[in-house]
């Protein structure tokens, strides 16, 4: 039962990455970081996690690319999440990513010791 639960969770996370992060290299870097963190939590199940994240990402990324080719984009107001993601993408300073990675490792360690 846990396998199905984690499968759905990681496909959903992959879809969120595909929807929120526009640069492909940043998206795959984020997927790699999540996979490495999950390796320290669940060991070899990180391989399945990687494929679940990529599957979720590809579901949304393919739709985004196809919809962008068909019609003109509608100008919308940006949500807070999109503004945060754009700030990370436009920022050349790596301190923001260090905070995200260290925070992710901290959460992973917290989850690992509270199982």
C-alpha positions in Angstrom: 0.0 0.0 0.0 2.9 2.4 0.8 4.3 1.8 -2.7 1.2 3.0 -4.3 1.0 6.0 -2.0 4.6 7.1 -2.7 4.1 6.5 -6.4 1.2 8.9 -6.5 3.0 11.4 -4.3 6.1 11.5 -6.5 4.2 11.6 -9.8 2.3 14.6 -8.3 5.6 16.2 -7.3 7.0 15.6 -10.8 3.9 17.3 -12.3 4.4 20.3 -10.0 8.0 20.6 -11.0 7.0 20.4 -14.7 4.3 23.1 -14.2 6.3 25.5 -12.0 9.9 25.3 -13.3 10.3 26.4 -16.9 14.0 25.6 -17.5 14.6 21.9 -18.4 18.0 21.8 -16.8 16.8 23.2 -13.6 13.9 20.7 -13.5 16.2 17.7 -14.0 18.6 19.1 -11.4 15.7 19.4 -8.9 14.6 15.9 -9.7 18.2 14.6 -9.1 18.4 16.4 -5.8 15.0 14.9 -4.7 16.2 11.4 -5.8 19.5 11.7 -3.8 17.6 12.9 -0.7 15.2 10.0 -1.1 18.1 7.6 -1.5 19.2 8.5 2.1 15.7 7.9 3.3 14.5 4.7 1.5 17.7 3.4 -0.1 17.2 1.6 -3.5 13.6 2.8 -3.8 15.1 6.1 -5.0 15.5 4.5 -8.5 11.7 4.1 -8.6 11.3 7.6 -7.3 13.4 9.0 -10.1 11.2 7.4 -12.7 8.0 8.5 -11.0 9.3 12.1 -10.9 10.3 12.0 -14.6 7.0 10.5 -15.5 5.1 13.2 -13.7 7.3 15.9 -15.2 6.9 14.5 -18.7 3.1 14.4 -18.4 2.9 18.2 -17.8 5.9 19.3 -19.8 4.6 17.7 -23.0 1.2 19.3 -22.6 2.8 22.7 -21.9 4.9 22.4 -25.1 2.0 21.3 -27.2 -0.4 24.0 -25.9 2.3 26.7 -26.5 2.6 25.6 -30.1 -1.2 25.7 -30.8 -2.2 29.1 -29.5 -0.9 32.4 -28.3 -0.3 32.6 -24.5 -2.8 34.6 -22.5 -1.3 37.2 -20.3 -2.2 36.4 -16.7 -1.2 37.7 -13.4 1.6 35.7 -11.8 1.0 33.7 -8.7 3.3 33.9 -5.7 4.8 30.5 -6.5 5.7 31.5 -10.1 7.3 34.6 -8.8 9.4 32.6 -6.4 10.5 30.1 -9.1 11.4 32.9 -11.5 13.5 34.6 -8.7 15.4 31.4 -8.3 15.9 31.0 -12.1 17.0 34.5 -12.7 19.3 34.8 -9.7 22.9 34.0 -10.4 23.8 33.8 -6.7 23.8 30.2 -5.5 23.0 31.0 -1.9 19.3 30.5 -2.6 19.9 27.0 -3.9 22.2 26.2 -0.9 19.3 27.1 1.4 16.9 24.9 -0.5 19.3 21.9 -0.6 20.3 22.2 3.0 16.6 22.5 4.0 15.8 19.4 1.9 18.6 17.5 3.6 17.4 18.6 7.0 13.8 17.5 6.2 15.2 14.2 5.0 17.1 13.6 8.1 14.1 14.6 10.3 11.9 12.1 8.4 14.6 9.4 8.5 14.9 9.6 12.3 11.2 9.9 12.9 10.0 6.8 11.1 
